[in-house]
C-alpha cells in the first residue's frame, strides 16, 4: 500500500510533469488548447503515444554523452522503467544519469509520451540557466515557441539492433531568431534534434543538442546526446520464502 506521503509525492510529480508538458507543448502564438491544433513537431515530440509498443514491464536504457570544448565531458546512463496497464497507459519511473549527477525521475501513474524527452529538456534548461544566469521559464518559452512555429520535420532512418527503421527527425534552433539573443549570444546557434521512431521500444531513439564552433570545421563547443541503447525486462524483487 502506498503511504500518504508517497501518494502526495506521486501527485506532485504528476503535476510537475503535467506543467512542464503544458509549458513546452502549448502552441505559442495561436493559444491552441486541443492536441489537434498542435504543430506536427509538437505532436511527434509531446503528444504521440510513444509507449504504445511497450507491452510488458520493460526498462528502457539510454546512453548519455556530454562532449565539447566548453567543459569536461562524460558518459552516463538514463533509465526509464515502464509498466503498461489495461487502460492503454503506463506507470513509469526511472533515473536521469547516475552517481553525483543523478536526477530521480518522478514516478507517473498514467503516461503515454516517453517522459525521458521531458526530463532531457528539463536537464537542458537547468544547464542553460547555470551557464547563462538566465531564467528557466524563459528557456522553456523559447523551446515551446520554436517547437510550435519554427521546427522542421523530415523523414530519416535509424539503425537499431541491426535493423534499419523509419523515423522522424524534428529539428529546431530556439534562440537563433530570439529578439533578445544578444543576452545569450554565445548560445544563439544552439540546435535541438529529436529522433522519434515507432519501431524502437518507447518510441524515442535519440535527442541531441549541439552548439557549433565559430568556424565550419571547428568541433562543437557543447554537445549532449541521449541515444537508446537497449531495453530489458524490469527486474522484479524476489519473493521471500516462507519460513517452515
C-alpha positions in Angstrom: 0.0 0.0 0.0 1.3 3.5 -0.9 1.8 5.7 2.2 0.0 9.1 2.3 3.4 10.8 1.9 4.3 8.6 -1.1 0.9 9.3 -2.7 1.5 13.0 -2.2 4.9 12.8 -3.8 3.5 10.9 -6.8 0.7 13.5 -7.1 3.3 16.4 -7.0 5.4 14.5 -9.6 2.4 14.2 -11.9 1.6 17.8 -11.6 5.3 18.8 -12.2 5.3 16.7 -15.4 2.0 18.0 -16.5 3.0 21.6 -16.0 6.2 21.0 -17.9 4.3 19.4 -20.7 1.8 22.2 -21.0 4.5 24.9 -20.9 6.6 23.2 -23.6 3.8 21.9 -25.8 1.2 24.7 -25.7 1.1 26.4 -29.1 2.9 29.7 -28.7 1.1 32.1 -30.9 -2.4 30.7 -31.6 -3.2 29.7 -28.0 -4.2 26.2 -29.2 -5.7 24.1 -26.4 -6.5 21.0 -28.3 -3.9 18.5 -29.4 -5.4 18.5 -32.9 -4.2 22.1 -33.2 -0.6 21.4 -32.2 2.1 21.6 -34.8 3.4 18.4 -36.4 6.6 18.8 -34.4 4.7 19.2 -31.1 2.6 16.1 -31.8 5.6 14.0 -32.6 7.6 15.0 -29.5 5.0 15.8 -26.9 1.6 14.1 -27.6 2.4 10.9 -29.5 1.8 7.6 -27.7 5.5 6.7 -27.6 5.0 3.9 -25.0 2.3 2.1 -27.0 4.7 -0.5 -28.2 5.9 -1.5 -24.7 3.6 -4.4 -23.9 5.2 -5.8 -20.8 7.2 -4.3 -17.9 10.3 -3.0 -19.6 13.4 -1.0 -18.6 14.5 1.4 -21.4 18.2 2.3 -21.3 19.6 5.4 -22.9 23.3 6.3 -23.3 24.0 9.9 -22.4 27.2 11.6 -23.7 28.3 15.1 -23.0 31.2 16.4 -25.1 32.6 19.7 -26.5 35.3 22.3 -25.7 33.4 24.3 -23.1 33.5 21.9 -20.2 34.7 18.4 -19.3 32.7 15.7 -20.9 31.3 12.4 -19.6 29.3 9.3 -20.4 26.4 8.1 -18.3 23.0 6.4 -18.5 19.3 7.2 -18.3 16.8 4.5 -17.3 13.1 4.5 -17.7 11.0 1.7 -16.2 7.7 1.2 -18.0 4.8 -0.9 -16.7 1.8 -0.9 -19.0 -1.7 -1.2 -17.7 -5.0 -2.4 -19.0 -6.2 1.1 -19.9 -3.5 1.6 -22.6 -1.3 3.8 -20.4 1.8 3.0 -18.4 3.3 3.6 -15.0 6.8 5.0 -15.4 9.7 5.7 -13.1 13.5 6.0 -13.5 16.7 7.9 -13.1 18.3 10.5 -15.2 22.1 10.0 -15.0 23.8 8.4 -12.0 26.1 9.0 -9.0 26.5 12.6 -8.1 24.8 13.6 -11.4 21.7 11.5 -10.7 18.3 13.2 -11.1 15.5 11.0 -9.9 12.6 10.9 -12.3 9.2 11.3 -10.5 7.0 8.2 -10.8 4.0 8.8 -13.0 1.0 6.5 -12.9 -0.5 7.1 -16.3 1.9 8.1 -19.1 1.6 7.9 -22.9 4.5 10.0 -24.1 8.0 8.9 -23.2 9.0 11.0 -20.1 12.7 10.8 -21.0 12.0 13.6 -23.5 10.7 16.0 -20.9 13.5 15.1 -18.4 16.2 15.7 -21.0 14.7 19.1 -21.7 14.4 19.9 -18.1 18.1 19.0 -17.6 19.0 21.1 -20.6 17.0 24.1 -19.3 18.7 23.9 -15.9 22.1 23.7 -17.7 21.2 26.8 -19.8 20.2 28.6 -16.6 23.5 27.6 -15.0 25.7 28.6 -17.9 23.9 31.9 -18.8 22.5 33.0 -15.4 19.2 33.4 -17.3 15.7 32.3 -16.1 14.5 28.7 -16.7 11.0 29.9 -17.7 12.5 32.0 -20.5 14.3 29.0 -22.0 11.1 26.9 -21.7 9.2 29.5 -23.5 11.8 29.7 -26.3 11.8 25.9 -26.8 7.9 25.9 -26.8 7.7 28.7 -29.4 10.3 27.1 -31.6 8.5 23.8 -31.5 5.2 25.4 -32.3 6.4 27.8 -35.0 9.9 27.1 -36.3 10.7 23.4 -36.1 11.4 21.3 -39.2 10.3 17.7 -39.6 11.9 15.3 -42.0 11.9 11.6 -42.7 15.0 9.6 -41.7 16.1 6.2 -40.7 17.9 4.8 -37.7 19.9 1.7 -37.0 18.7 -0.3 -34.0 19.8 -3.9 -33.3 20.9 -4.5 -36.8 17.7 -3.2 -38.4 17.1 0.0 -40.4 13.9 1.6 -39.1 11.9 4.5 -40.4 11.9 7.6 -38.2 11.0 11.3 -38.0 13.6 13.9 -37.2 12.4 17.2 -35.5 15.0 20.0 -35.6 14.8 23.5 -34.0 17.0 26.4 -33.0 15.1 28.2 -30.2 17.5 31.1 -29.8 18.5 31.8 -33.4 15.7 34.3 -34.0 15.3 35.3 -30.4 14.8 39.1 -30.3 16.8 39.1 -27.1 19.6 36.8 -28.4 22.2 39.4 -27.6 21.7 38.5 -23.9 22.7 34.9 -24.7 24.7 35.4 -28.0 27.2 32.7 -27.1 24.4 30.1 -27.2 22.2 31.6 -30.0 23.1 29.0 -32.6 22.4 26.0 -30.3 20.3 23.4 -32.1 18.0 20.6 -30.8 17.2 17.4 -32.7 14.6 14.8 -31.7 14.5 11.4 -33.5 11.2 9.6 -33.0 10.9 6.0 -34.3 7.8 4.0 -33.6 9.8 0.8 -34.3 12.1 1.2 -31.2 10.9 0.4 -27.7 9.5 3.6 -26.1 9.3 5.4 -29.4 12.3 7.7 -28.7 15.5 6.9 -30.5 17.6 10.0 -29.7 17.8 13.6 -28.6 20.8 15.7 -29.1 21.7 19.3 -28.6 24.7 21.0 -30.2 26.4 24.4 -30.1 28.7 24.6 -33.1 32.2 26.1 -33.1 33.0 29.5 -34.5 34.2 28.1 -37.9 32.6 25.4 -40.0 35.5 23.0 -39.3 35.6 23.5 -35.6 34.4 20.9 -33.1 31.2 21.7 -31.2 31.5 23.9 -28.2 28.9 21.9 -26.4 27.1 18.7 -27.3 24.8 16.4 -25.4 23.3 13.3 -26.8 20.9 10.7 -25.4 20.5 7.6 -27.5 18.5 4.4 -27.0 21.0 1.7 -26.0 18.5 -1.1 -25.5 15.7 -2.5 -23.4 15.2 -5.4 -21.0 12.5 -6.8 -18.7 12.1 -4.8 -15.5 13.9 -6.7 -12.7 11.5 -7.9 -10.1 12.3 -8.4 -6.5 12.5 -12.0 -5.4 9.5 -13.2 -3.4 10.7 -14.0 0.2 10.4 -17.7 1.0 8.1 -18.6 3.8 9.7 -19.9 6.9 9.0 -23.6 7.7 
